[in-house]
């Protein structure tokens, strides 16, 4: 299959009036009913450790769901349900401590947050287990479900519950971190990533506003686009294609604040791009991968 892999960075403009960055622009509004519904379903999942109610997982996990647990191992929907059914651990409660919602278009949402399950030990003591997580939701035929999840434990037995929650919240919001991804792992992850839209899949390696860094795999041309307030840097790490920049979007639609999409570009400049090419696309510049070759 023909494909092109692009590493994309979204950068802050260096000057001008106060910018609206892509990631913060996607932050849900407090009165957003869909965001509230997704957060409520995350709350229900957090409570499953205590309730063992597998019907929650049946409802909110997609059939093609793939999760990564705290040990770095993948698990499916059926495996997670079976794990809950067989679990002998006694939890007094499960709660959602924090959640943030971001939308990418009308049918994709990424939620990340903190949850705590309080386990009762054999000597009657309470031991909190707090995790930070990132879940990817997709709306299909009017139904929102999780297609991917990433979990990480952020708690030690010597921490108090309040200390754990503060530490976990800090982990979710951290803005400085060394990210190292071996080449083989990167290629493996991007090839296994689900396609939220036909012909495109991606893996986010940094999502700390105002910066993001992602690897995107395209197997066919996608929509043209403009980021009004964000500079995009593309670096081709595999494959080739034809990139059009400049001109104007064809049938432009504002999909979210500061983000425009179209069916193509009129009057732009077309160039061939291939392995090793670097492209810096200033904020407000139309761009479109017209051909994968």
N, C-alpha and C positions, 0 to 999 in steps of 0.2 A: 504494500500500500504506500502511495506517495504521501509524504508528510513533511512538515517543516517545524522544527523546534525553535522557539524564540524565548530568550530570557528577557523579561520586561521589568523595568524599574519605573516607578512613577515618582517624580521629583517635585519639590516645592519651587515655584518661581522665585527668583532672587530679588525682585523688586516689584513695585507697583502697590496698589491698594491691597488691603487685607484679603488674601485668597481664600477660596473655598476648595479644600482639597478633596480628592476623589473619595477617600475612605471616610472622612468625616461627613461629607455630603451624603453618603449612603446611610449614615446613622438614622435609625428609625425615630419618628416623632413620638412624643409621650402619648398622644391620642391615637396612635396607629393601631387599629383593631387587629390586623394580621399579626403585627409584632407582639401584641398582648397575648394573642392566641398561641403563638409559637412558644413564648416564654412560659405560658401556663402548662403547655404539654411538656416542656423541659422540667417544670416543677413536678409533674406527675411521674416522670421517669426517675427523678431524684428520690422520690418516695418509694419506688419499687423495692429498694434494698430492704425496707422494713415491711412493706405490704405483701411482697412476692406476687403482685398482681400482674401476671404475664399478658393479660389482655391489653395493657398499656403498650407493651412492646409490639404486640400484634398490630396495633393501630398506628403507631407513630413511626415504626421502622419500615422502610421500603423492602420489598422482596430482594432487591439487588444491593441491599445495605452491606457495607464493609466497614468494620471498626478496627481501631488499633488500641490495644489495652495498655495498661501502665508498664507491662513488661516488653512492649514493642511487638507483640504478636497480633496478627489479624484474627478477627472473628466475624461470623455472619449473623444474620437475624436469628436463624434457627438455633445456632450455637449459644447465643446470648439467652434466648428463652429457656433452653435446656439447662443452662447454668443456674438460672434463677430457680427453676423447678427442683433442682437437686441440692441447692444450697442448704447447709445446716447452720450457717452463721446466724446469730441472734442480734438483730439491730432494733433498737428502741424507736429510732426515728430516722427519717431521711429528709433533707431540706435543701432548697435552692437558696444559696447565699447571695449570689450576684449573677446577672446576665446582661449581655449587650447584644443588640441585634443590628445587622447591616444587610441591606438589600442590594442585589446586583441584577438590575432589570426587574421585571414584574414577577418572575417565578423562581428566583434563586435567593436564598437568604443564608447568611453565615452567622451563627450564634456562638458566643464564647462566654464562659462564666466559671463560677465556683459552686460546688455542692459539698455537703457534709452528711455522712452517715454516722450515727452514734451507735457503736457496738457495745453490748454488755458482756464483760469478761466473766470468766468462771468464778472469780471472787466477788462479783457483783458491782465492780467498778464500771464507769462509763469511759469509753475510749473513742474519740472522734477520728474519723478517717475523711480527710478533706482532699478533693481532687479539683484540678483545673481542667477544662475541656473545651474543645471546639467542634461544633456540629454543623454540617452542611445540609440544608433543607432544599427540596425542590417541590414545586407545585405541579402536579400532573392531573389533568382532568378534574380540576377543582379541589384536589386533595393534597395537602402539604404533608411530606414525610421526610425523614432523615435518610440520606444516602451514604453519608460518611461521618465518622466520629473519631476524634483523637483525644485520648485521656492521659492525664499525668497526675500521680499522687504528689501532693505538696504538704506533707505533714509528718511530724515525728511524735512518738509517744510521750515525749517530755514537754511538748508544747501544749499550752492551754487552748481551749476552743477559740477564744478571742484572738490569741496570738496566731493560731493557724489561719483563721479567716483573713486577718490583716496580711499575712505573708502570702496567702494564695491570691488575694486581690492584687497585691503588688506584682505577683508573677504575671497575671493576666494583662496588667497595664504597663509592664516594663517597656522602656523605649530604647534600651541599649543592651545588646547581646551579641556575642560572637556566634555566627551561624556557619557551620561547616557541614557540607553535604557532599560525600564522595561521588564521583562521576557515575559509577555503576548504580549507586542508590538512586541518584537523580533520574537517570534514564529509566530505571525499573519503575519508579513511582509514577512518572508521567505517563508511561505506557499502560499502567494499570488504573489510572485515574478515570472515574466515570465521565461521560460526556453530558453535561447539563444541557447543551444544545448539540445537534448533529454536527459532526466534523470538528469539534473543538473540546479540549479538556485542559485543565491546568492544575498546578499545585502551588499554593502560596507558601513561601519560605520566610516572609517578613510581612507583618501587618501591624505596624506601629505608627499610626498617623503622626505626621503627614506623609510618611514614606511607606511604600509597599514594594515587594520584589516577588515576582512569580515566574514560573516556567510554564509556557503555553505551547500546546501541540495542536497544530492545525492540519487536517487532512483534506480540506477543501476551502475555498475562499469564504469569508464571513462578511459581516456588514462593515461598511465604512463608518468612521467615527471621528468625533472631535471631543477633546477634553478642554473645556474653556479655561481652566485655571491650573492645569497640571502639565508639566513637561514629561514626555514619555521617552525612555531610552530602550531601544531594541538591540539585542545582540543575538545573532543567529548561531546556534550551537549544533544544528543538524539540518540537512535538507536544503532546499532552495525555493525561490518563488519570485513573484513580481510585486513590488510595492509601489503604490501610487500615493503621492503627497501633494498638498496644495489644492488649488481649485476650490470647488464647493461641493457639499454633499448633495446627492440626488435623493429627493423626497425625505429630507431631514425630519427627524422626530426627536424631541427631548425626552429621553427615557428616565432620567432623574436629574436633579439639580446640577447644572454645569456639564452634563453629558448628553451628546447628540449622536444619533445613529442614522444611517441612510442605506439606500440600496446600491450605492456606488459613488463615484466621484466624476464630476464634470470639469474638464479643463485642467487637471492636475498633471504632474510630471511623473512618468513611470520609469522605474529602474529595476534591474535584476538584482536580487540579494541572495547570498549563499553563505556557506560556512565561514564564520569569522568576521562577517560584516557587522559594523556598528552603525546604528542610525539614531540620531537625536532629533526628536520631533517636538518643536516648541509648543507651549500651551496655545490653544486656539487653531492649530494647523490640522486640516483634514488629512486623514491617512486611511489606507485600505490595502489589504493584501488581496490583489485581484486574481492571482493565479498561483497554484502550487504545482511545481514541476520538477 
